[in-house]
Amino acid sequence: MRRTDTSEAGLSPVPGMLLLVALIWEGCLCQITRYEVQRQPTVIVQEGMCARVPCNISSHLEHIPKVSPGHGYWFRKRMHKKYDDLVATNDPNREVEEEVWGRFRLLGSPGMANCSLSITDAKKADSGQYYFWMEREGQMNYTHVKLVLYVNVTDLIQKPDISIPEMLESGNPVTVKCTFPWTCGENRPFKFSWKGAALSSRPQSSGASHSSEVSFIPGHQHHDTNLTCKVTLPEGRVSTERTVQLNVSYAVQNVAISMAQDNRKTVFVPGNSSALVVQEGRSLHLLCAANSNPPATLSWLLGDQTLASSQPSEDGVLHLDLPHLGPADGGNYTCLAEHALGSKQASLSVSVQYSPRMLSSSCSWVKEGLLCTCSAQAEPAPSLHWWVGGKPVESNGSSDTFQVISNRSGPWASSILSVKVGRVPNINISCEGKNSQGSHTFLFQLVPDGPMPSHVFQKGMILGVLCGAGTASLVALFLLLL
């Protein structure tokens, strides 16, 4: 409905009213006078709604005596009918059209200069031209007044109002109210119905009240879901609805870690012991995603060291770039999601694989003969093998001449070779560290120097050569001669 401006027709608008039509009724008892406004007023009403058309007739001639009240009639203009349709009157001897019975009413008393009209439960078919006709009888003469009005019934665009807190909290009960604005002043039966994922059922209510309430307990799964209130107007012909989106606050539900490498993405399922193996020199892009509302504060940790952190963001994601990985970059990476309602975390074990690195190797004379030691670091942990004179020596084995003792702990491995000899042999001894990423060899070249006297049993001629990746190239030569 809208307010119609009547100023152009010389009429004064009344605040708060939809329409005010003021007709000047002039004349005397001895003549018949008929007037119409210069511009046809219009009333716009939505389908199923109502409208009030204030209408007043005033006399400016004080000498006109008051006579019998008379009767007022509202007619609908019919272009293709002989007679127009009577829609409202205060004349008890006249009947209105059955189509509008009870919906169009003459509210005012024409005898008191009031021709106000009420339209209830408007229908699209009600659109058209109407006019008011009044007859006032005095002795043997009549005075006629005619007012023309146009009614336009549009689609129903009025929607109910839903009263709901801006943010709901998961697990806490809430009551939501739906109200339909009704300005007709009549207690008409409305029908309310609700639907939404947060509702265990679809409650319905009806009655003279223009509102309905529904209670439910929201959960985290109801965040961003819809809640709809539908109102069916009296007579059940038209309905309207409003939908709101629930904003539910909830603690961190899960934390997921994903890895992007070589245009591929891998997602690690929370709760399982996740491990990732990467070759040395490669790069990693880790992503942590946490599901909560509002978003949680995210942090990346390597052991006790904080690598990256972020303030809450709408997407709830924190990235971590690890370029050119080395042995020191291996470890347990943890994504911590901190939230006021509850925090969670997820971890990923990153193992950086690299070929063996020889840490320390040496040979020395002992009372029993020659004792050589070798140690290496690698991921996965390397295996160590001894070669004497180009022939392998059985690991963790012993014979009359050779004895090998080896052990491994994490990425480290060590081995000891004992050779029972009385003099420095003219032979090569090498220690090889090997894993899936490659191998490294440390070469001992012994220079014979005859039998060893007892008082110099700890000394001898020993040559050490470090070789890489299984090759026999000479990298360094150290000569220890006593």
C-alpha positions, 0 to 999 in steps of 0.5 A, a space after each residue: 500500500 502507498 500514500 497518494 499525494 492529493 495536493 495537485 487536486 487541491 486536497 490536503 493530505 492527512 499524515 498516517 493515512 493511506 489516502 484522503 479524499 476531500 470533496 466539496 459538497 455544494 448546492 441547495 435543496 432545490 437543485 441537483 449538483 454532481 462533482 468529481 475530483 480532477 485527478 483520479 486517486 489510486 489505492 495500491 494494495 497487495 494481494 491478501 492484504 487490506 486497505 483503508 480509504 479515508 473519505 470525507 465530504 464537507 459542506 461550505 454553505 452554512 445555510 444548508 440545513 441538516 436533513 436525513 442521513 441518506 445512503 452511500 454506495 460504492 460501485 465498481 465500474 463495469 465497461 461491458 455491463 449494463 449495470 455497475 457492481 455494488 460492492 459496499 453500502 449502508 443501505 439495508 435494502 440493497 445487496 452487494 455483489 457476492 464476489 466481494 461480500 464481507 471484503 468491501 465495507 462502507 466504514 463511514 456514515 455518509 450522513 456524517 460526511 464520511 464515505 471511508 471504504 475498507 478493503 480486506 483480503 484483496 484479490 487480483 480480480 479486485 483491480 479496477 475503477 470504483 466510485 462513490 455515490 451518495 443520495 441525501 433526501 430532503 423533502 422532494 429533492 435529492 443531492 448526488 455526489 460522485 467520487 472516482 477511485 482506482 484500486 490496483 492489487 499487486 503481488 504479495 511482497 510483504 514478508 514475515 519478520 523473524 526475531 533471532 539472535 545475531 549469533 547462536 551458541 552450539 548446544 544452547 537452546 534458543 527460541 525464535 519468533 516469527 511475526 507477520 505485520 497486519 494493519 487491518 485491525 482484525 483478528 484473522 486466523 493465520 497459519 504459520 509453518 517452520 522448516 530448517 535443518 536445525 528443527 527436529 520436526 516442522 511445527 505449525 500453528 494457527 489462530 488469531 495471533 499474528 506470531 509464532 515461536 519455535 525452539 531448538 538446540 543448534 549444533 555446529 552442523 547447523 551453521 550456515 543452514 537456513 531457517 524458514 517461517 512461512 505464513 499463509 494468509 486468511 482464506 488460504 489463497 496466498 502465502 509468504 515466507 522469510 528465510 534467515 541463515 543461522 550463525 552458530 558459534 562452535 569450538 574447533 571440530 577438526 584440524 586437517 593438514 594437507 600437503 602440496 607438492 609437484 601439483 599434487 595435494 595430499 590430505 592427512 586424516 586427523 587422529 591417525 599417525 601421519 608421516 611424510 617422507 621427502 627427499 633432501 633438497 625438495 620443497 614442501 607446502 603445508 596447509 592447516 585448516 580448522 573448522 570452527 566459528 568464529 575462526 580459530 587462531 592457528 599456529 605451526 610448530 616444529 617441536 617447541 619452536 613456533 614457525 608461523 602463526 596467524 590471527 583468526 581469518 574467515 577461511 580458517 587456513 594457515 600456510 607453511 612453506 619449507 624450501 630446500 629441505 635438509 636433515 635438520 628440517 625433519 621432525 614433528 610438525 604440529 598445527 595448533 588451533 586455539 579457540 575460546 570454546 575449545 582447541 585442537 591440534 593435528 601433527 605430521 611427522 616429516 622425514 627427510 631422506 638423504 644418502 649416508 654421511 660418514 662421520 668418523 672413521 679410523 684404524 689403530 693398532 691394539 694389542 690384539 691386532 688392528 682395530 678399525 671403527 666407522 660411523 655414518 648418518 643417513 635417513 633412512 638409517 644406513 647399513 655399514 659393511 666392511 671390505 678387506 682386500 676387495 672382499 666383504 666381511 660378514 656383518 656382526 660375525 667373527 672368524 679366526 681373523 676378523 670380527 665385526 660388531 655393528 649397531 644402529 640408533 635412529 639415523 646413526 650407525 656404527 661398526 667396529 672391525 677387529 683384524 688379528 694380525 701381527 704386522 701391517 698387511 699390504 691390503 686395503 680396508 674400506 667401510 661402506 655406508 649404504 641406504 636407499 638414497 645412495 652410498 658412501 665409502 671410507 677407504 683405509 690403505 695400509 702400508 706394510 712395514 714389517 713385523 711390529 715390535 712389542 714396545 711399539 705395538 700401538 703404532 703402525 703405517 695406516 692410510 685413510 681415503 674417503 670415497 663418495 657414492 661408491 666410487 674409488 676416486 682418491 679424495 684425500 691422502 694422509 700419511 702417518 709415519 712413525 
